[in-house]
């Protein structure tokens, strides 16, 4: 059984969190107390590795919002998952390839594992686990079924298939007996605790359970377990009958004994000796030693997981004498805590190696920018608190379609965009291309007296105005503070993507909040000239002064009139570039270089066009 994603409701701060991917790997990022550890504990609860406590149940907000008085707890805690069953499981339990399971618990803290499916019309088939073998045989006979043997498992399977075929509604049902044993393995490594003893126990418990699955041992143990369970069911039935006879107001009493001989592994204390014969416990060793030993244990576990994959049977065969291995989910909670940078790099490589093993998935809760930046953005789950409750944010997860997700990925690769910037930067400035990318940081610093980075603004060059528009739309719909700055002549590009109707569609109800056109006059200002591009905004006197400083003319000096004559005759920037290249031996090599050198030469913020100064001031306000 392979877990693809899971959802949580009513678990600590996780009031309603949906579709957390279980990838290779999934990175859980966010602030302290944002819900990362709670999410990992909820996963452990789903997989049956953690019991539900009263403290796990989410507090309810007070009805009047006053916050007065002791708040109550939610009625139920639910963690559900979307699972893919292998062919063996489909055949063994008569289930489809994709199923939805949940583990749920209420005020009594009693938990149940349930499956979403068809509800048999006959109520007696709703929970076959309550019935003893004689009762199962009576039902099989009544419905004229022909199971392959009188064994309990075959009787239950035949009745389950009959109930599925005779159902007219869907709801949560008890899982078929035995399916819970096919749940993914859960291997947690807590970096915050830094206790190698726990890591050793985790690693060896996994090996202990693998040995218990050995066919030479499993048959003997299963036979003994089944016999003990049958005897206990008879005892339990007598007990339940007695309780009901003494408590006639109870409509139903039943006990389902659960016996397992695989829970006998208790501990494996680790001792080390730096000098022969002087063994000491690691609790008396340094924190750095603890972390390095834990790292070695994790590496050993990774090698074992890879070995299991090499010797495991083919998963697509349904007539195997033994079932294929289940999925292993390795969970790291801040694995790089207390490690130096070299060992952090080893952790990163270890996670990549484990993720490459086919039947292994990895979840990592971390603050490490290196880990966050090392995966695809769609595999980063950002958790944050909103009114003391955890909300989930996933960028690149298909909200706007695969085309835009792919575009975002290409931009990230081309400009070195990091996931950590996407998640944590306060404000984003999207521009068309290299010209703005090189000039804007210098012009912003001149006007605002600090850098874009210091102001909390991430500058992205999107290589063309259409790319900038899609990126801005993407971020705006994810609730990011974003400003898109393009030339006014973008209004004339093909497809009409910068026409007012399209901008209203992308950025409703206030497109002007997100998109600024350099050169367009303010509709509220009278007698303001219209320009087509950034270069036109700079006054001719500024062009002439800077040109005389850095692009000395072959003959004479530059005058403002030289640049005035280029206006209104096509693309101003192209004409200026050509003029400077033809009449100066040090002329710029291209438009980006020309604007970069212009910005470098300016020393007075008043030389920066007023419209651009206003844009920078607004950006500063947004980032603050």
Beta strands, then each sheet from edge to edge (+ up, - down):
strand 1: 2-11
strand 2: 14-21
strand 3: 24-30
strand 4: 77-84
strand 5: 98-105
strand 6: 111-120
strand 7: 167-174
strand 8: 185-190
strand 9: 271-272
strand 10: 280-281
strand 11: 328-333
strand 12: 360-365
strand 13: 380-386
strand 14: 389-393
strand 15: 427-431
strand 16: 457-461
strand 17: 482-487
strand 18: 515-518
sheet 1: 2+ 1- 4+ 5- 6+ 7-
sheet 2: 8+ 11+ 12+ 3+ 13+ 14-
sheet 3: 9+ 10-
sheet 4: 16+ 15+ 17+ 18+
end
